[in-house]
Amino acid sequence: MVRVKSRYLLCEINVSDRRDLLKLDDRAVAGSVKAAVARTHGDYGAALCSIRFCVKYLNAHTGIVFLRFHKGFYKLLWSALPFITSIECRGQIIPCFLNCLHVGGTIRTCQKFLIRYNTRQLHQMLPKYKNKVEEKRKIQEAILSCSLTGGGNKALEDELESEEEDDE
């Protein structure tokens, strides 16, 4: 048995108004990507895009999207991404562009990259706050409350307390 290999593109949807991200859905993003591939690569690109292309994940709050494409043809999709200038969703045209952050062979590698990317973004944002200790504590509590369930919560709270002691 032969395994069908795919490539996953981790992309970020950039819009001028962050509230427009909540209007997006995966079918609208897939339609815009397919249209861009058809415009740039013609019927050949449109046919390749219909083989194994799909939107595997879309986070409407952060604008992160995972696109799956056949391994041999992912460069066609990648080269068409700069030509997406807007996404039409529910009768509204949302001006945006897609920024490709990572190309991976599995969803898991893309997830690992996304965790590292978000961590770097967070570390770049934290020094900009005026009241660093209090705001850092609030951000860490918000991250803990939304990302952890059950037993791991106690261990990370202890780790946060030890970090605060090191900061002082």
TIVOGU-270456 format. One line per field, with one value per atom (N, C-alpha, C): residue number from 1; residue in three letters; atom name; x, y, z. Coordinates in steps of 0.02 Angstrom, whole numbers. Layout:
<sites>
i: NUM | ...
aa: ala | ...
at: CA | ...
u: X | ...
v: Y | ...
w: Z | ...
</sites>
This chain:
<sites>
i: 1 | 1 | 1 | 2 | 2 | 2 | 3 | 3 | 3 | 4 | 4 | 4 | 5 | 5 | 5 | 6 | 6 | 6 | 7 | 7 | 7 | 8 | 8 | 8 | 9 | 9 | 9 | 10 | 10 | 10 | 11 | 11 | 11 | 12 | 12 | 12 | 13 | 13 | 13 | 14 | 14 | 14 | 15 | 15 | 15 | 16 | 16 | 16 | 17 | 17 | 17 | 18 | 18 | 18 | 19 | 19 | 19 | 20 | 20 | 20 | 21 | 21 | 21 | 22 | 22 | 22 | 23 | 23 | 23 | 24 | 24 | 24 | 25 | 25 | 25 | 26 | 26 | 26 | 27 | 27 | 27 | 28 | 28 | 28 | 29 | 29 | 29 | 30 | 30 | 30 | 31 | 31 | 31 | 32 | 32 | 32 | 33 | 33 | 33 | 34 | 34 | 34 | 35 | 35 | 35 | 36 | 36 | 36 | 37 | 37 | 37 | 38 | 38 | 38 | 39 | 39 | 39 | 40 | 40 | 40 | 41 | 41 | 41 | 42 | 42 | 42 | 43 | 43 | 43 | 44 | 44 | 44 | 45 | 45 | 45 | 46 | 46 | 46 | 47 | 47 | 47 | 48 | 48 | 48 | 49 | 49 | 49 | 50 | 50 | 50 | 51 | 51 | 51 | 52 | 52 | 52 | 53 | 53 | 53 | 54 | 54 | 54 | 55 | 55 | 55 | 56 | 56 | 56 | 57 | 57 | 57 | 58 | 58 | 58 | 59 | 59 | 59 | 60 | 60 | 60 | 61 | 61 | 61 | 62 | 62 | 62 | 63 | 63 | 63 | 64 | 64 | 64 | 65 | 65 | 65 | 66 | 66 | 66 | 67 | 67 | 67 | 68 | 68 | 68 | 69 | 69 | 69 | 70 | 70 | 70 | 71 | 71 | 71 | 72 | 72 | 72 | 73 | 73 | 73 | 74 | 74 | 74 | 75 | 75 | 75 | 76 | 76 | 76 | 77 | 77 | 77 | 78 | 78 | 78 | 79 | 79 | 79 | 80 | 80 | 80 | 81 | 81 | 81 | 82 | 82 | 82 | 83 | 83 | 83 | 84 | 84 | 84 | 85 | 85 | 85 | 86 | 86 | 86 | 87 | 87 | 87 | 88 | 88 | 88 | 89 | 89 | 89 | 90 | 90 | 90 | 91 | 91 | 91 | 92 | 92 | 92 | 93 | 93 | 93 | 94 | 94 | 94 | 95 | 95 | 95 | 96 | 96 | 96 | 97 | 97 | 97 | 98 | 98 | 98 | 99 | 99 | 99 | 100 | 100 | 100 | 101 | 101 | 101 | 102 | 102 | 102 | 103 | 103 | 103 | 104 | 104 | 104 | 105 | 105 | 105 | 106 | 106 | 106 | 107 | 107 | 107 | 108 | 108 | 108 | 109 | 109 | 109 | 110 | 110 | 110 | 111 | 111 | 111 | 112 | 112 | 112 | 113 | 113 | 113 | 114 | 114 | 114 | 115 | 115 | 115 | 116 | 116 | 116 | 117 | 117 | 117 | 118 | 118 | 118 | 119 | 119 | 119 | 120 | 120 | 120 | 121 | 121 | 121 | 122 | 122 | 122 | 123 | 123 | 123 | 124 | 124 | 124 | 125 | 125 | 125 | 126 | 126 | 126 | 127 | 127 | 127 | 128 | 128 | 128 | 129 | 129 | 129 | 130 | 130 | 130 | 131 | 131 | 131 | 132 | 132 | 132 | 133 | 133 | 133 | 134 | 134 | 134 | 135 | 135 | 135 | 136 | 136 | 136 | 137 | 137 | 137 | 138 | 138 | 138 | 139 | 139 | 139 | 140 | 140 | 140 | 141 | 141 | 141 | 142 | 142 | 142 | 143 | 143 | 143 | 144 | 144 | 144 | 145 | 145 | 145 | 146 | 146 | 146 | 147 | 147 | 147 | 148 | 148 | 148 | 149 | 149 | 149 | 150 | 150 | 150 | 151 | 151 | 151 | 152 | 152 | 152 | 153 | 153 | 153 | 154 | 154 | 154 | 155 | 155 | 155 | 156 | 156 | 156 | 157 | 157 | 157 | 158 | 158 | 158 | 159 | 159 | 159 | 160 | 160 | 160 | 161 | 161 | 161 | 162 | 162 | 162 | 163 | 163 | 163 | 164 | 164 | 164 | 165 | 165 | 165 | 166 | 166 | 166 | 167 | 167 | 167 | 168 | 168 | 168
aa: met | met | met | val | val | val | arg | arg | arg | val | val | val | lys | lys | lys | ser | ser | ser | arg | arg | arg | tyr | tyr | tyr | leu | leu | leu | leu | leu | leu | cys | cys | cys | glu | glu | glu | ile | ile | ile | asn | asn | asn | val | val | val | ser | ser | ser | asp | asp | asp | arg | arg | arg | arg | arg | arg | asp | asp | asp | leu | leu | leu | leu | leu | leu | lys | lys | lys | leu | leu | leu | asp | asp | asp | asp | asp | asp | arg | arg | arg | ala | ala | ala | val | val | val | ala | ala | ala | gly | gly | gly | ser | ser | ser | val | val | val | lys | lys | lys | ala | ala | ala | ala | ala | ala | val | val | val | ala | ala | ala | arg | arg | arg | thr | thr | thr | his | his | his | gly | gly | gly | asp | asp | asp | tyr | tyr | tyr | gly | gly | gly | ala | ala | ala | ala | ala | ala | leu | leu | leu | cys | cys | cys | ser | ser | ser | ile | ile | ile | arg | arg | arg | phe | phe | phe | cys | cys | cys | val | val | val | lys | lys | lys | tyr | tyr | tyr | leu | leu | leu | asn | asn | asn | ala | ala | ala | his | his | his | thr | thr | thr | gly | gly | gly | ile | ile | ile | val | val | val | phe | phe | phe | leu | leu | leu | arg | arg | arg | phe | phe | phe | his | his | his | lys | lys | lys | gly | gly | gly | phe | phe | phe | tyr | tyr | tyr | lys | lys | lys | leu | leu | leu | leu | leu | leu | trp | trp | trp | ser | ser | ser | ala | ala | ala | leu | leu | leu | pro | pro | pro | phe | phe | phe | ile | ile | ile | thr | thr | thr | ser | ser | ser | ile | ile | ile | glu | glu | glu | cys | cys | cys | arg | arg | arg | gly | gly | gly | gln | gln | gln | ile | ile | ile | ile | ile | ile | pro | pro | pro | cys | cys | cys | phe | phe | phe | leu | leu | leu | asn | asn | asn | cys | cys | cys | leu | leu | leu | his | his | his | val | val | val | gly | gly | gly | gly | gly | gly | thr | thr | thr | ile | ile | ile | arg | arg | arg | thr | thr | thr | cys | cys | cys | gln | gln | gln | lys | lys | lys | phe | phe | phe | leu | leu | leu | ile | ile | ile | arg | arg | arg | tyr | tyr | tyr | asn | asn | asn | thr | thr | thr | arg | arg | arg | gln | gln | gln | leu | leu | leu | his | his | his | gln | gln | gln | met | met | met | leu | leu | leu | pro | pro | pro | lys | lys | lys | tyr | tyr | tyr | lys | lys | lys | asn | asn | asn | lys | lys | lys | val | val | val | glu | glu | glu | glu | glu | glu | lys | lys | lys | arg | arg | arg | lys | lys | lys | ile | ile | ile | gln | gln | gln | glu | glu | glu | ala | ala | ala | ile | ile | ile | leu | leu | leu | ser | ser | ser | cys | cys | cys | ser | ser | ser | leu | leu | leu | thr | thr | thr | gly | gly | gly | gly | gly | gly | gly | gly | gly | asn | asn | asn | lys | lys | lys | ala | ala | ala | leu | leu | leu | glu | glu | glu | asp | asp | asp | glu | glu | glu | leu | leu | leu | glu | glu | glu | ser | ser | ser | glu | glu | glu | glu | glu | glu | glu | glu | glu | asp | asp | asp | asp | asp | asp | glu | glu | glu
at: N | CA | C | N | CA | C | N | CA | C | N | CA | C | N | CA | C | N | CA | C | N | CA | C | N | CA | C | N | CA | C | N | CA | C | N | CA | C | N | CA | C | N | CA | C | N | CA | C | N | CA | C | N | CA | C | N | CA | C | N | CA | C | N | CA | C | N | CA | C | N | CA | C | N | CA | C | N | CA | C | N | CA | C | N | CA | C | N | CA | C | N | CA | C | N | CA | C | N | CA | C | N | CA | C | N | CA | C | N | CA | C | N | CA | C | N | CA | C | N | CA | C | N | CA | C | N | CA | C | N | CA | C | N | CA | C | N | CA | C | N | CA | C | N | CA | C | N | CA | C | N | CA | C | N | CA | C | N | CA | C | N | CA | C | N | CA | C | N | CA | C | N | CA | C | N | CA | C | N | CA | C | N | CA | C | N | CA | C | N | CA | C | N | CA | C | N | CA | C | N | CA | C | N | CA | C | N | CA | C | N | CA | C | N | CA | C | N | CA | C | N | CA | C | N | CA | C | N | CA | C | N | CA | C | N | CA | C | N | CA | C | N | CA | C | N | CA | C | N | CA | C | N | CA | C | N | CA | C | N | CA | C | N | CA | C | N | CA | C | N | CA | C | N | CA | C | N | CA | C | N | CA | C | N | CA | C | N | CA | C | N | CA | C | N | CA | C | N | CA | C | N | CA | C | N | CA | C | N | CA | C | N | CA | C | N | CA | C | N | CA | C | N | CA | C | N | CA | C | N | CA | C | N | CA | C | N | CA | C | N | CA | C | N | CA | C | N | CA | C | N | CA | C | N | CA | C | N | CA | C | N | CA | C | N | CA | C | N | CA | C | N | CA | C | N | CA | C | N | CA | C | N | CA | C | N | CA | C | N | CA | C | N | CA | C | N | CA | C | N | CA | C | N | CA | C | N | CA | C | N | CA | C | N | CA | C | N | CA | C | N | CA | C | N | CA | C | N | CA | C | N | CA | C | N | CA | C | N | CA | C | N | CA | C | N | CA | C | N | CA | C | N | CA | C | N | CA | C | N | CA | C | N | CA | C | N | CA | C | N | CA | C | N | CA | C | N | CA | C | N | CA | C | N | CA | C | N | CA | C | N | CA | C | N | CA | C | N | CA | C | N | CA | C | N | CA | C | N | CA | C | N | CA | C | N | CA | C | N | CA | C | N | CA | C | N | CA | C | N | CA | C | N | CA | C | N | CA | C | N | CA | C | N | CA | C | N | CA | C | N | CA | C | N | CA | C | N | CA | C | N | CA | C | N | CA | C | N | CA | C | N | CA | C | N | CA | C | N | CA | C | N | CA | C | N | CA | C
u: 42 | 0 | 44 | 27 | 66 | 29 | 66 | 36 | 36 | -20 | -24 | 6 | 55 | 90 | 62 | 58 | 32 | 81 | 70 | 106 | 53 | 72 | 28 | 60 | 23 | 47 | 13 | 53 | 27 | 29 | -30 | -35 | -71 | -56 | -88 | -127 | -191 | -233 | -227 | -203 | -193 | -248 | -284 | -337 | -325 | -355 | -346 | -388 | -447 | -491 | -498 | -474 | -474 | -544 | -595 | -663 | -686 | -654 | -672 | -652 | -604 | -583 | -639 | -682 | -736 | -789 | -789 | -837 | -815 | -752 | -725 | -747 | -753 | -762 | -717 | -709 | -661 | -681 | -745 | -766 | -748 | -754 | -737 | -661 | -621 | -549 | -529 | -558 | -543 | -563 | -620 | -642 | -595 | -572 | -525 | -458 | -434 | -370 | -377 | -431 | -442 | -447 | -481 | -487 | -420 | -379 | -312 | -268 | -272 | -233 | -257 | -322 | -349 | -328 | -327 | -306 | -232 | -191 | -119 | -94 | -125 | -100 | -150 | -206 | -254 | -291 | -313 | -352 | -309 | -246 | -201 | -198 | -189 | -186 | -252 | -308 | -374 | -386 | -363 | -372 | -330 | -269 | -226 | -254 | -284 | -311 | -372 | -405 | -464 | -446 | -382 | -363 | -364 | -321 | -316 | -315 | -336 | -334 | -392 | -378 | -432 | -403 | -448 | -431 | -441 | -387 | -391 | -410 | -390 | -402 | -404 | -452 | -457 | -476 | -434 | -449 | -469 | -533 | -559 | -538 | -514 | -493 | -421 | -378 | -308 | -292 | -333 | -320 | -271 | -262 | -217 | -256 | -227 | -260 | -208 | -229 | -189 | -219 | -178 | -200 | -164 | -202 | -172 | -173 | -118 | -111 | -68 | -75 | -35 | 39 | 82 | 153 | 186 | 169 | 201 | 181 | 125 | 98 | 91 | 120 | 109 | 141 | 192 | 224 | 177 | 130 | 80 | 36 | 15 | -26 | 14 | 75 | 118 | 129 | 139 | 153 | 90 | 31 | -31 | -54 | -28 | -50 | -42 | 11 | 17 | -37 | -72 | -122 | -191 | -197 | -260 | -262 | -309 | -315 | -379 | -426 | -487 | -520 | -563 | -602 | -675 | -716 | -787 | -821 | -855 | -887 | -955 | -1007 | -1076 | -1095 | -1077 | -1095 | -1052 | -1004 | -960 | -890 | -859 | -790 | -744 | -699 | -653 | -584 | -557 | -489 | -437 | -393 | -343 | -286 | -235 | -184 | -161 | -134 | -111 | -35 | -9 | 62 | 79 | 119 | 139 | 194 | 180 | 228 | 272 | 244 | 281 | 251 | 294 | 273 | 297 | 250 | 268 | 239 | 267 | 244 | 186 | 177 | 121 | 90 | 30 | -3 | 35 | 61 | 97 | 158 | 196 | 254 | 231 | 175 | 148 | 124 | 95 | 73 | 133 | 186 | 246 | 275 | 277 | 303 | 258 | 192 | 146 | 155 | 168 | 181 | 244 | 298 | 360 | 348 | 311 | 297 | 257 | 205 | 165 | 204 | 249 | 292 | 338 | 368 | 411 | 372 | 312 | 270 | 254 | 239 | 222 | 281 | 341 | 401 | 419 | 401 | 413 | 364 | 303 | 252 | 259 | 282 | 285 | 327 | 386 | 426 | 393 | 342 | 310 | 263 | 246 | 200 | 235 | 198 | 227 | 233 | 178 | 179 | 191 | 253 | 272 | 250 | 260 | 247 | 173 | 131 | 59 | 28 | 46 | 18 | 44 | 107 | 134 | 96 | 81 | 44 | -27 | -60 | -126 | -126 | -75 | -70 | -57 | -14 | 1 | -61 | -99 | -160 | -211 | -216 | -262 | -243 | -177 | -154 | -168 | -156 | -169 | -243 | -286 | -357 | -387 | -358 | -387 | -353 | -294 | -258 | -250 | -262 | -251 | -315 | -317 | -373 | -346 | -373 | -357 | -291 | -254 | -197 | -137 | -124 | -65 | -67 | -125 | -134 | -92 | -90 | -53 | 22 | 48 | 119 | 140 | 99 | 116 | 108 | 60 | 54 | 116 | 141 | 203 | 262 | 264 | 317 | 313 | 252 | 243 | 266 | 251 | 272 | 348 | 380 | 454 | 484 | 452 | 475 | 470 | 415 | 405 | 458 | 476 | 528 | 595 | 608 | 670 | 673 | 615 | 612 | 625 | 607 | 614 | 683
v: -58 | 0 | 62 | 110 | 171 | 228 | 266 | 323 | 384 | 419 | 481 | 537 | 571 | 622 | 691 | 731 | 799 | 848 | 910 | 966 | 1011 | 1037 | 1082 | 1151 | 1201 | 1269 | 1303 | 1330 | 1368 | 1441 | 1470 | 1539 | 1582 | 1646 | 1696 | 1743 | 1753 | 1799 | 1868 | 1916 | 1984 | 2029 | 2061 | 2108 | 2174 | 2227 | 2292 | 2298 | 2268 | 2269 | 2198 | 2186 | 2118 | 2088 | 2130 | 2104 | 2068 | 2084 | 2051 | 1977 | 1959 | 1888 | 1843 | 1869 | 1829 | 1812 | 1848 | 1835 | 1779 | 1758 | 1709 | 1638 | 1596 | 1525 | 1487 | 1423 | 1384 | 1378 | 1376 | 1372 | 1435 | 1493 | 1555 | 1560 | 1538 | 1538 | 1490 | 1430 | 1381 | 1406 | 1439 | 1466 | 1520 | 1563 | 1616 | 1588 | 1537 | 1506 | 1471 | 1434 | 1400 | 1450 | 1506 | 1557 | 1588 | 1599 | 1628 | 1579 | 1515 | 1465 | 1462 | 1464 | 1462 | 1524 | 1583 | 1644 | 1642 | 1618 | 1620 | 1562 | 1503 | 1444 | 1414 | 1446 | 1424 | 1360 | 1325 | 1264 | 1209 | 1208 | 1158 | 1166 | 1227 | 1239 | 1225 | 1243 | 1230 | 1155 | 1116 | 1044 | 1014 | 1036 | 1011 | 1031 | 1089 | 1114 | 1072 | 1040 | 1001 | 930 | 910 | 841 | 828 | 862 | 848 | 912 | 967 | 1030 | 1034 | 1057 | 1073 | 1119 | 1153 | 1194 | 1149 | 1130 | 1084 | 1120 | 1182 | 1218 | 1292 | 1326 | 1398 | 1425 | 1467 | 1500 | 1572 | 1586 | 1651 | 1706 | 1688 | 1739 | 1763 | 1716 | 1734 | 1742 | 1715 | 1719 | 1666 | 1613 | 1559 | 1507 | 1484 | 1434 | 1382 | 1318 | 1263 | 1243 | 1243 | 1222 | 1158 | 1107 | 1044 | 1040 | 1017 | 1012 | 952 | 924 | 867 | 886 | 840 | 854 | 879 | 850 | 868 | 935 | 963 | 1024 | 1081 | 1075 | 1127 | 1194 | 1192 | 1254 | 1297 | 1265 | 1304 | 1344 | 1311 | 1346 | 1401 | 1387 | 1435 | 1496 | 1485 | 1542 | 1583 | 1556 | 1593 | 1633 | 1620 | 1655 | 1731 | 1758 | 1832 | 1866 | 1828 | 1858 | 1860 | 1837 | 1842 | 1911 | 1952 | 2020 | 2028 | 1982 | 1986 | 1918 | 1909 | 1847 | 1867 | 1835 | 1849 | 1797 | 1821 | 1777 | 1806 | 1767 | 1787 | 1853 | 1863 | 1923 | 1983 | 1977 | 2033 | 2019 | 2070 | 2063 | 2091 | 2048 | 2066 | 2074 | 2135 | 2144 | 2115 | 2074 | 2041 | 2014 | 1987 | 1950 | 1893 | 1841 | 1783 | 1783 | 1772 | 1769 | 1697 | 1664 | 1594 | 1594 | 1561 | 1559 | 1498 | 1441 | 1378 | 1328 | 1285 | 1229 | 1166 | 1121 | 1060 | 998 | 941 | 877 | 848 | 870 | 846 | 905 | 894 | 946 | 956 | 902 | 906 | 953 | 950 | 995 | 1067 | 1078 | 1146 | 1171 | 1127 | 1146 | 1164 | 1125 | 1139 | 1207 | 1220 | 1284 | 1341 | 1330 | 1382 | 1398 | 1348 | 1360 | 1402 | 1385 | 1424 | 1495 | 1502 | 1568 | 1611 | 1583 | 1621 | 1639 | 1595 | 1610 | 1669 | 1668 | 1724 | 1790 | 1787 | 1847 | 1874 | 1829 | 1849 | 1881 | 1852 | 1881 | 1949 | 1960 | 2026 | 2077 | 2056 | 2102 | 2120 | 2074 | 2086 | 2145 | 2159 | 2216 | 2284 | 2286 | 2350 | 2374 | 2332 | 2351 | 2392 | 2441 | 2486 | 2452 | 2426 | 2392 | 2318 | 2300 | 2234 | 2177 | 2183 | 2126 | 2110 | 2161 | 2149 | 2127 | 2160 | 2142 | 2075 | 2059 | 1994 | 1939 | 1951 | 1903 | 1893 | 1946 | 1941 | 1902 | 1915 | 1880 | 1806 | 1789 | 1719 | 1684 | 1718 | 1688 | 1677 | 1724 | 1716 | 1658 | 1650 | 1593 | 1528 | 1525 | 1464 | 1447 | 1497 | 1482 | 1457 | 1475 | 1454 | 1394 | 1375 | 1322 | 1258 | 1259 | 1199 | 1173 | 1107 | 1076 | 1025 | 1022 | 969 | 977 | 920 | 913 | 956 | 974 | 1012 | 1083 | 1107 | 1176 | 1191 | 1146 | 1158 | 1163 | 1120 | 1121 | 1187 | 1212 | 1274 | 1335 | 1332 | 1387 | 1390 | 1332 | 1330 | 1358 | 1342 | 1368 | 1444 | 1470 | 1543 | 1577 | 1547 | 1576 | 1577 | 1523 | 1522 | 1574 | 1586 | 1638 | 1707 | 1719 | 1784 | 1794 | 1741 | 1748 | 1763 | 1734 | 1748 | 1819 | 1847 | 1915 | 1966 | 1950 | 1997 | 1996
w: 0 | 0 | 0 | -40 | -46 | -11 | 27 | 62 | 17 | 16 | -23 | 19 | -9 | 29 | 13 | 64 | 57 | 88 | 73 | 104 | 137 | 194 | 231 | 233 | 211 | 214 | 273 | 318 | 375 | 354 | 348 | 325 | 376 | 372 | 415 | 370 | 386 | 348 | 381 | 343 | 369 | 342 | 387 | 369 | 405 | 380 | 412 | 476 | 476 | 534 | 561 | 622 | 650 | 658 | 661 | 668 | 604 | 547 | 485 | 485 | 526 | 529 | 553 | 597 | 624 | 571 | 516 | 462 | 416 | 420 | 374 | 392 | 341 | 351 | 302 | 313 | 273 | 200 | 185 | 114 | 76 | 108 | 74 | 61 | 110 | 101 | 45 | 46 | -6 | -75 | -80 | -144 | -170 | -125 | -145 | -168 | -133 | -151 | -219 | -228 | -292 | -349 | -337 | -389 | -406 | -355 | -367 | -406 | -389 | -426 | -499 | -509 | -577 | -617 | -584 | -619 | -638 | -594 | -606 | -649 | -642 | -677 | -726 | -735 | -786 | -768 | -820 | -811 | -779 | -796 | -767 | -691 | -667 | -595 | -562 | -595 | -567 | -560 | -609 | -605 | -549 | -541 | -488 | -419 | -416 | -353 | -331 | -378 | -361 | -338 | -345 | -328 | -253 | -215 | -143 | -101 | -128 | -91 | -42 | 18 | 65 | 120 | 153 | 211 | 271 | 304 | 361 | 426 | 433 | 496 | 482 | 512 | 508 | 577 | 605 | 668 | 651 | 659 | 640 | 688 | 747 | 795 | 782 | 762 | 750 | 676 | 632 | 560 | 536 | 574 | 554 | 515 | 459 | 417 | 395 | 396 | 369 | 302 | 250 | 183 | 165 | 145 | 124 | 48 | 19 | -53 | -68 | -127 | -148 | -148 | -127 | -119 | -184 | -239 | -302 | -330 | -305 | -335 | -286 | -226 | -177 | -196 | -239 | -260 | -303 | -338 | -376 | -328 | -275 | -225 | -192 | -174 | -140 | -183 | -248 | -293 | -307 | -295 | -308 | -247 | -189 | -128 | -131 | -159 | -161 | -203 | -245 | -288 | -256 | -195 | -158 | -125 | -147 | -119 | -79 | -86 | -48 | -46 | 4 | 12 | 17 | -25 | -23 | 20 | 73 | 120 | 140 | 129 | 147 | 115 | 53 | 17 | 31 | 75 | 92 | 65 | 39 | 14 | 68 | 92 | 145 | 115 | 112 | 84 | 132 | 105 | 146 | 102 | 134 | 98 | 143 | 112 | 148 | 152 | 211 | 223 | 242 | 201 | 215 | 267 | 324 | 379 | 377 | 355 | 359 | 310 | 283 | 241 | 276 | 290 | 325 | 293 | 311 | 284 | 323 | 385 | 426 | 463 | 487 | 527 | 592 | 618 | 681 | 678 | 623 | 617 | 611 | 577 | 572 | 640 | 680 | 747 | 791 | 786 | 826 | 805 | 740 | 717 | 742 | 741 | 763 | 837 | 877 | 948 | 957 | 921 | 926 | 901 | 846 | 817 | 865 | 896 | 943 | 1006 | 1027 | 1085 | 1070 | 1010 | 991 | 987 | 959 | 954 | 1024 | 1070 | 1138 | 1172 | 1163 | 1194 | 1164 | 1101 | 1071 | 1097 | 1114 | 1137 | 1211 | 1252 | 1325 | 1345 | 1316 | 1338 | 1325 | 1284 | 1268 | 1323 | 1371 | 1423 | 1477 | 1505 | 1554 | 1623 | 1647 | 1712 | 1698 | 1689 | 1663 | 1708 | 1772 | 1817 | 1818 | 1829 | 1835 | 1768 | 1714 | 1649 | 1625 | 1640 | 1623 | 1660 | 1722 | 1762 | 1733 | 1713 | 1684 | 1618 | 1578 | 1514 | 1526 | 1572 | 1587 | 1614 | 1657 | 1683 | 1627 | 1581 | 1525 | 1481 | 1469 | 1429 | 1464 | 1529 | 1567 | 1568 | 1574 | 1579 | 1514 | 1458 | 1394 | 1364 | 1387 | 1352 | 1392 | 1456 | 1496 | 1526 | 1532 | 1567 | 1615 | 1674 | 1720 | 1756 | 1761 | 1805 | 1788 | 1727 | 1710 | 1734 | 1754 | 1775 | 1838 | 1886 | 1948 | 1935 | 1893 | 1878 | 1845 | 1799 | 1766 | 1811 | 1857 | 1905 | 1949 | 1970 | 2010 | 1970 | 1906 | 1863 | 1856 | 1851 | 1846 | 1910 | 1968 | 2031 | 2036 | 2012 | 2015 | 1967 | 1910 | 1865 | 1896 | 1933 | 1965 | 2018 | 2055 | 2106 | 2074 | 2016 | 1981 | 1956 | 1936 | 1910 | 1965 | 2026 | 2082 | 2108
</sites>
